[in-house]
Amino acid sequence: MKSCVTEYPSIENATVSYDRWDGKYPAPPGSRVIYTCPHSSSFNDGSDVHNATCSVRIDDTWDSSFHDRHVRCQVYPECRLTNIGMEYMGTMNVTKTGKRCLRWNSAEVKPYIEKDGQMSNFFGDIPSEMNFCRNPDFHEMPWCYVDNNGLREDCWIPLCDDQRTKECKTTASGNDYKGSKNWTIFGAPCLPWTKAIEIIKKSGEERFLIYSMLGSPMADHNYCRSNILTPYGPWCFIEWNNMLGKDYYSVIQEDCHVRSCFREEMEKASETVEASKSIGAEAMQIYPECRMTTMGKEYRGTHSRTQTGMNCTDWKTVYSQQAQNMGNVFPGFSLFLFHLQLPGFEKQSAANREYLTEFIFKQDLNYCRNPTSAEQPWCFVSSYGLWEFCDIPFCPGSKGLRSFGLRGYYAREKPVECRLTEEGLEYAGFKNLDAGGRKCQPWLTSNAKRFQLLNFLAFPDERIDYSFNYCRNPDPNNESLWCFIEGEETLKGRGQCNVPFCYQVYERSALEGKPAQGYPECLQTKMGKEYVGTTRKTISGKPCLRWDAKPYGKPEDFDPKLSYDDHFRFGNAALHQDFCRNPTLKKQPWCFVADPEKKLEFCNIPLCPNYPNKTECKWTHKGEEYAGTLNVTVSGRSCLPWSDSGLREQFWPRFPEDVSSEDHNFCRNPTGRKDLAYCLIYWRAIFGHNYQDDGVNARIEEKLVIPEFNVLLGKFSLICIIGVLQVT
């Protein structure tokens, strides 16, 4: 019998109901999907109703009453709220004559936009890679460019049947906002625009008369609006008594609190997702090798190839090469020219650009990242600054945010509530309390000192507004997540946020009865020094005691030259709770037990299914537990044995094996350095002292064994590329 198992065609913003069908697949032949628009509005083709019917003639086929993929409801943002439609943020990309619009950032279009400062500002925070109809220059209606000679044509965008607007903004500047909010973030009432302008004229300060702020002919209202130049608008004028006399007063500009539609939709979606007791399931299965948002600023995976298959170049190498090329000839200006070619650079404020060099220089190895707020992760493909986008998949649970002009944007319904790194720059969760339980204050205020302090490039979020108060780390000098906990009158009121590492979230999930099958709940070696699982009972069934309790002091086989904590990964016994571990060289993992006579017992942990082969991945970002066999650096150099360095004797407890008897050259991280596992290499060091040889100056070259990074001594170690574990 014929039926439909393929999903029925969709119409954006339409409401659907079913006839002779319950909505569950397969759909029986003859069943119908009925499409209507909310608020009794109609479709942009003039129809009030559309339908799709499961064909009775052809198997798995839907016969629909609409064939144009541009059919949609005349609901904002897919319609105009005003005659000239400057607020239009929909997805129409075809003109009245049927010509396809060019992308606003295409080589054919950019020269025309750059000539017009108004249009350049308009696209300051709108994705210019799109080719949707817009009205950036007060034309009579939305339009777009259609060829490389600057030819532009109008688009047919219908007026909304229901012209009620959402009280939120779709862009950072809020130039699309046409709501009715008329008070500022400090509660001051907005002045009518006409009255404010009259006051400005009388004061002689007509430089403030920016009529483009209204986006429509002058109207006698006092609603918050944006002139596009304000980075976190909308705003309005308020009265200001300047103490020069009761008959002399002026006006000042003050921001309004208009929420981001993007943020509202994300939070709403998060609320509808069934609250999970842990994230040990869906997202943790492939995080961080996926992105949770379109921009992917939070991405911290190990993908290092571009969409075209090019290998990525190390971030630090590119900037080192640029510094060498620039020399001393206008270095600051040369660097600015170099930054100009980077994706997303045009979106950055002057303050953000000051952080750009340092921020890009801190990116991991040659992995795809998005340090510039480009439309997606990217990387350099040559040391001369050429770059390409990377194709990073979305995490499970990510969905398109098509409402409010956000078509093409994706975000995970429930962000991953954990961090991978100490700095936490990748954290995009919703935690807004500090470690002491105090409420975080919004990041955006009218305090200029705060704006100077914060590096907005470090926010992993695609949209922020004046209510955005989640734990983040936008201060380049801060080492972990934090937030302001006091009003804007002071910059000292900071609170550190207690956001767990992702491996700790897994541990909670495992203790709740959801342990992984296989690694990390198994041993890669019989000694099990690398074990990072959550077993906390001994062979006899006794419960383990916490390591940081030190119930019997420091055991005899602990190194007397090292502290108690130095025997544990991360240099902190407390982080290992009461899990079975092997911090010394016993035959297998063990733990302390509440039996003064025995003091400790061994644990029964199975060998991994692939034993004796190793798991070639890391469980934590630092990779201290990595026990694999990778012995080549990111630059392709072969590693030297660890016996060539004093690190083996100094940090032997933190190697994942008995490195004294198993001398090897595998990548490890015994020192807990935050930039991943590393190994020793030979480095041909060139020293600057000269000697005379037949009247010819020459330089001495020597081979050095390099144990660790030390700029002053010319010593360094290279970092190895190790794939991040994908929990299954």
N, C-alpha and C positions, 0 to 999 in steps of 0.2 A: 504494500500500500504506500502511495506517495505521501511524503511529509516534508517538513522544513526543519532542518537541524542547524542551518546557517542563521546567524543573528539577523533579525529584520533590519531594514535600512533606518537610519536615524535622521532626525531633523533637529538642528541645534535649537535649544531653548523650548522645544515643544513638550507638551504634556501628552502622555500616551495612555490609552485604555484598550482593553481587549474585548473582542466579540467572538463567541464560540471557542474560547481558548482561555486557559488560566495563566498564560505567560510562561509556562514551563515547557522546555523542549523535550521531544520534537513537537512542533506545532502541526496539528491535523490539517489536511487540505480544506480550504474554504474558510479557515480562521482568519480574522482580521485584526490589524493594529490600527487604531484611530488616533490621529494626531490633531491636537488643538493647541492654541496659544493661550498663555495666561492673561488675566485681566481683560478677557473678551477681545483681545487684539487679533489681527489677521496676519496671514503670511505675506511675505514681501512680493509674492506673485498675484496678490489680490484674493486668494482663496481663504475661506474661513475654516475649512476642514480638509485634511488629507487622510489617505488611508493606504495600507499595504495589505495584500491578501496572499495567503499561501496558495500557490497555484494548484489547481486540480488536474492540470494537463502535464506539467513538467515537474519532475521530482526535485525537491530542495530548491525551489525558486519562489521569490516574492514578486508579485505584480503590484506596482505602486502607482499612485495617481500623480506622482511628481517624478520628473526625470532630470531636472536641473539640480546639480549638487549644491547650488548657491541658495536654494530655497531655505528660508529660515523665518522664525517669528520676528515680527516688528517689535521686539523687546530690547531695551537698552542692554548692551551696547551695540546691538545690530540695527540700530535706527538712530535718527537725530533727535535730540531734545530741543535744539534751537535751529533757526533757519540756516545759519552759516555752518553749523556742525563742527565747531572747533573742539567740542567735547567728544566727538565720535572716536571710539576706540574699538570698532568692530573689525571684521575680517574680510570685507569686500575688497577684492583686488582686481576688478575688471571695470573699465570705464563705461560710459553710456553707449559708446559705439562698439563695445565688445573687445577692446584692446586690453591685453594683459599689462598690468602695472609693473614697472621696474622696481627692484629693491632700492630703498632709500639710501643704502650705503654702497650701492654699486658704483663702479668707476665712471659710468656714464652720468650718474646723478650727482655725485659728491661735489663736483665743481660748482654746480648751481646752488646747492645748499650752503656751501662755504662762503659764497658771495653775499648771502643774505644772513645777517647776524640773528634776525628773528627766527628763521628756520633752524639755524644751528642750535640755538637755545632750546627750541621746541623738541629736538631729538636728543637732547642731553641725557634723558633718562628713559627714553622709549626705545625698544629694540629696533634699531635701524636696519637690521638684516631682513626685516619683514617687507612685504610689498603691498601693504594694505593702504587703502585710500585714507588720506588725512587732510587737514586744513591748517597748516602751520603758519599761514601768512594772511589771515583774515580775508580770504577769497570768499565768494558768495556761497560756496559749498565745498565739501571734501573733493579732493582731486589727487592725481598722481602723474608722474612722468611716464611717457610711453615709448620714447626713443632717445638716442644718444645726442640728439641735436637740441635738447631742452624742450621738446614738444610735450605739453601737458594737456590732459583732458579731465573734464569733470566726471565724477562718479554719481550714479543714481542711488542715493541713500534715502530711504523713506523716512518721513517723520514718525516718531513713536505714537501709537494710538494712546498708550498710557504714558504720559510724560512725567510721571513721578520718578524721581531719581533716587538712587541708593546714597545713603549718607556715608560714603567711603570714597577713596580715591584709588585709581588703578596705576598711577605713576608716582614716583617719589615727590616730584614737585607739585602734584595735584592739579596740573593745568586742565585736566578733564573734569574736575569737580564742579557740579552745578547744583549742589544741595542747598539747604537753608540754614546751616549753622551760622550763628551771628555773634559768637563770643570767643574770646581768645583762651589760650591755655591757662591764663591766670584769672579767668572769669570776668575780664573787662568787656563791656558791651561794645560791639563794632559800630562805628559811625557810618551813616549812609555815604556811599562813595561820592555823590555830588557835593554833599556838605564838606567832606574832608578835602576835596579838591578846591573848593572855594576858600577854605582856611589856608591851604598851601599857597594859593595864588596871592592872598593878602600878605602872607609872610615873605613873599618874594623867593621862596625855595621851589621854583617850578621844575627843578631837576628831578623831583620825585613824581612828576606827573607822567606815569607810564600807563597810558590808556589801554595798552594791550593786556593789562592785568585782568580786564573784565571779560575778554573773549566774546564780547557782544557790544552793541551800541550802549552808550552810557545810560544806566538805569538808576532810579532812585531807590536802591535797596541797600542793605547793609550786610549781605551774605559774604562769608569768607571766600576769597578767590585767590588765584595764583597768577603771577606774571611770568611764570616759567623760570625766571632767573633765581628764584628762591629755592634752595635745594630741598627743603622739607616743608613747603607750603601745604595748603593755602594759608592766607593771612588777611588782615584787614587793618585799617587805621583806627586808632583810639585817641581820645582826648588826652592832652598832657599839659598840666599846669607847670610852666617852667619857672615859677617864682618871680617873674618880672612884673607882676601886677595882675589883679583880678580881671582886668579888661584885655589882657594880652595872654593868649594861650595858643598852642599849636597842636599838631598831631604827630604821633609816632607810629611806626609799623610794629605789629606784634603778631606772632604766629597763632594759628588756630589748631586745635586738636581734631584732625580728621583722620579716621582710621584707614588703614590700607585694606582694600577689598581682598587682596591676596592673603593677607594675614588673617582676616576674618574667615575666609573660606577654609584656610588650613586648620584653624582652631575649631571651626564647626565640624569639619571632617573628622578631626581627632576625637571630638566628643561623641561622634556616632559610632566610632570603632569600639567594639567591646573591650573594656579595660582589661589589659593583660597583666598577669602577675609577674611576668618576666618577658624579656625579648629573646629568649633562648630559641625561639622557633623561626618564624618567617624571615625577618630582616637579618638576623644573625647568621643565617645560612650562607649568605654571600657577602654581607657587609664586612670589610669596606670595599670589596671589589665591585661596587656599583655606586650610582649616585642617587640621591634622594630628591634632588631638584634639577630643573633644566640647566641652570648655570653650573651646578656641581661644584660650588666653592667648598663644600664640605668633603669632597672626594679625597680619600687618602689611600687609595689602592696602589697597585704596582704595575698598572698598564703603562707601557712605554712605546707604543706604536701609534701613528696617526691614522686618520681615516683612509689615507692613500697607501698605508703600509710602510711609511718612512719610520726609521728608528729615531727616537727622541734623543736629544743632546743634553748632557748634564747642565742644569741651570747655572751652577757656579762657573762652569767652564765658559759659558757664553759671556757672562759679565766680566770674567777675567780677560777674555779675548778683546772685549770692547774697551776695557780700560787700557790694555796694551796698544790697541789701534789708535785710541784717542790721544795718548801721550799728554803733553802739557799744553796743547793748542786748544784753548777754549774748552776744557774738559766738561764743565757744567752744561754748556750749551750743546756740546756734542752728545752728551748723554740724553738731554731733552729730545734731540732729533731722533735718537735711537728709540726712546720711549714712544715717540709719535707713531711708530709703525706697529706698536703692540696692539692686540685686540682688546677692545674695551677701554683704551686709554682716553678716548674723547669723553667718556662718562665721568672721569675722575675730576674732583675738585682740586684746586691748587694745593690744599692741605694734604690730600691723599697722595698727590704726586711726589711730595717730599719723602714719603715712606716707600715709594715704589721700588727703588733700587734695593734697599735693605730687605724688603718683603719678598721680592722675587729671589734674591740671593739665598734666602732661607728655605726655599722649596727643596723637597727630597730628591736627591739624585737626578735621574732623568725621567721621573714619573710624570704622567699627565696631571696637570693641576690647573686651577683658574685663579691666579692671584690678582687679576686685573678687572674682575667683574665682566668678563666677556660673556657671550651667549652660551658657552659650554667649555669644558676643560680643553686645554691645548698644551702644546710644548714647542720648544725650539727644535728645529731639524738641522741646524748648522750653527757653528760658532759665530757666524756673522749676523745672527739675529733673525734668520728666516724662521717662520713658525707655521704650524698647521693645527687644525682641530683634531681632537681624539674622539673616537666613538666609544663612549662609556655607557654600558647598559643601565637602565633604571632598576632600583631595588624593588623587590616584591611589595605591592601595596601602593606604589606610586600611581597617581592618576592625573589626567589632564584637568587643569582648572580652566574651564571654558567660559565660566560666568564672568561678567564684569570686564570683558575685554582681555581676558587672560588666556585666550586660546593659544596653544603652543607652549604653555607653561605647565610643568609637571611638578608635583610635590608628593612626598609620601604622606599618607593619611595620618600616621602616627610616627613622628620622628624617633630615631633610635636614641634612647635616653642613656647614653654612655659616651665616653671619650676614649680615643685611642692613644693620645699623646699627653704629656704633662701639661703642655701649654693649652691644649683643648681648642685650638683654632678651628677644628673640624666640627665641633659640637654645635648642633642646630636644634636642640631640644627645647622644651617648654618650662624648664625649671626656673622659677623666679623667686626663690628664697635662698638666703645665704646659709652657711653652715650653722649659724645660730638661730635660724628660723625667722629672721627678719625679712620683711618684704623688700624686694629690689625696687629701686626707683627707675623711671624711664630714662633711657640713654639720651634721648633728644631733649634739650632744653634751650632756653634763650641765652644761656651762659656761654659767652664766646670762649672762655678759658677751657671749658670742657671740649669744645670742638677742636681746639688746638691740641688738646691732650690725646684725643682718640684717633686711632687709625681706622677709618671706616672700611678700608680694604680688608681688614681682618674679620669683618662680620661675614659669616657664611650665608647670610640671609639675602634673598632677592628683593625683599621689601621690608622697610622698617617705618614706623610712624611714632607719634608722640606718646603712645601707650606701650610701646615695645620695651619690656623690662626683663627680658630673659638673661640668664647668666651667659656671659661671653668674655672674650679676652681681646679687646681692641687696643690695649696699651702695649706697645712693643717691649716695654721694660718689665711687664708682669709675667710671672712664670706659670700662672694657672688661671682658671676661670674665676671671674669675680663680677661684682655689680656695685653700683652706688646704693647706699642704704640711708643716706641723708639727703636733705634738700639741696638745691643747686647753689645755695649761698656758700657752700664749702666744697672743696675738692678732696678733702681728707677722709670723708666718710665712705670707706670701701668695706665690703664684706666678701670674704672668700667663699666660693660655692663648692659644695661637696657633691660633685658629679662623679659617679664611679667609673672605673675603667671597664671596657667591654668584657674583658676576661673575668672581672669580678661579677658582672651581671650574669655571665654564664654560670659561675659558681653558685649563685643564688638559685638559678634555674635548676641546676643539677641537684641541689639539696632539697628542692621541692618535688623531686621525683622525675626530673626530665634530663637525665644525663645523656651525653652523646654516646653513640655506639662506636667503639673503637677509640682512636685518638681524640681527645687527650686522656681518656679514661683507661689507658693501657700503657705498658712499658715498651720502650724501643730498645732498651738494654736490660739485662738481668739485674744489674746494680740499680738502675732506675734513678740515677741522679737527675735526669732530665724530666722526671714525672711532674706534671702540673695538674693532675686530676683532683677529684674531690672525695676519694675514699677516706673515711675517718674512723674506721674500726679496724682492730687488729685481727690476726688469724683466729684468735680465740673469741673474738666478738667483743672485746673490751673497747669502750669509747676512748678516743684519743684526747689528750689534753692540749690546750693551746700552747704553741711554741713560745710565744712571748711571755708566758707565765713563768718559764724557767723553773719548773717544780723541783728539780734536783740540782740546780746550779748549772755550771758549765761542764758538759761531759768531758771525760778524759781524752777522747780522740779529737776534740776540738783543738785547733791550732792556738797555742798560748800567745802567739804574736798577733793574733787577730781578735777582734771583738766578737762577741756572741752573734750579733746581727750580721756581721760580714760573712758568715758561713751560709747565708741564705740569698737566693736571688732577690734582686732589688735592694739588697743590703738592709732588709727589714723583716724580721721574723714575724711581726704581727700580720703582715699581708698574707701569710700562709695559714693563718687561723689554726685549726686543729686537723689539717689534712696530712695524710701520710707523706713524708718526704725523706730524702737521704742527704742531709747537709754535709756528711763526712764521706767515708769510704766503706760503709758497712755493705754487706752482700746484697741487700735489697731495701726498699723504703720501709720506714719504721716510724714510731711516734712514742711519746711519753704516755704512760698509763698511771692510774691512781692506785698503784701497788708499790709501796716503798721498797719491797724486796726485789721485785723485777725491774722497776723503774721504766722499762721500755719493752715493747714487743714489735715484731715484724708484722707487716701488712700483706695480705694476699691479693695481689693485683695481677691480672692476666697480662701476658705478652701480647703485643699488637699483632693483628692478623698477618701483617706483612713481615714480621720478624724473620730473619735478622736484618732485613732491609730497613732503612731509616725513612722517617716521614720528612720529605724535603719541603718543609714549610715552617713558619713560625706561628706561635700562638699569641704572643704579645707584640706590640709595636717595636719594642727594643730588641726582641728576639733573644733574650738571655737564655731561654730554654732550648734554643735550636741545637739539635744533635745530629744534623745531617752531614753530608759529605761534600758540600760545595767548597771548592778550594781555588776559585778564580775570582778576582775582583771585578767590579763593574767596568773597569777599563780593560779587562782581559789579561791582567797580570797574574802570574802564578803565585800562590801563597807560600810563605816559608814556614818551617816547623815552629811551633810555639816554644820549643826548647831554645830557640835563638833569642828569647826575650826573658827578662826577669818577671814578666807578668805571670808565667806559669807558677813560679814559687810564691808569689805574692797573693794571687787570687785563685789558687787551686780549688777551694771549695765551690767556687761559682762556675767552674767548667761543668758541663753536663756529663762528664765521664772522668775516670781517673787519668788525668792528663799526664801524670808523672810516669805511669807505666805504659800508657798508650799515646806516646808522642805522635802528633799528627800536624797537618797544616790546614785543617778545616776552619771555615769561618765560624767565629764565636764572638760573644760579647761578655767577657768575664768582668769588665769594669763597669758595666751598666750604662755605657754612654748612650745618650738619647738618640743618636743618629744611626741606629741599627748595628747589625753584626759587622765585624771587620776581620782582617787578618794582617800578617806581616808581609812586607814586600822588600825587594831591593830597590834602592833609589839611587840613580847616578846624580850625585850632588855636585854642582859646579860652584866652586868658591871664588871669591873675588880677588885673591892676592895673586900677583903675577911673578914670573921669574924670567930671567934672560937666558935665551938659548940661541946662540949665533946671531944675536942682535934682534931676534924676533920675540915679541911678547906672546905668551901662551898662558892658558888657564889649566889649573890642576883639576882632574876629575878623580873622584874616589867613589867606591861602592860602600854604601852604608846599610846596616840592618836597622829598620825603622820600627820601633816598638809601639809608639803612640803619637798622637797629634801634639806637636809642640812647635809653634811658628818660630819662636826665637832660636831654637836649636836646629831648625830646618828638618825636623822629624815629623812624619805623619803616617797615618795608616789609611788604607782605602776601604770603602764600605762594599759589602757584597750584596747582590740582589737575591733575595729569598722570597719566594711567593708567599703571600698571606694565606693562612689556612681558611678554607671554606667549610664551615661546619655542616655536616649533612645528617 
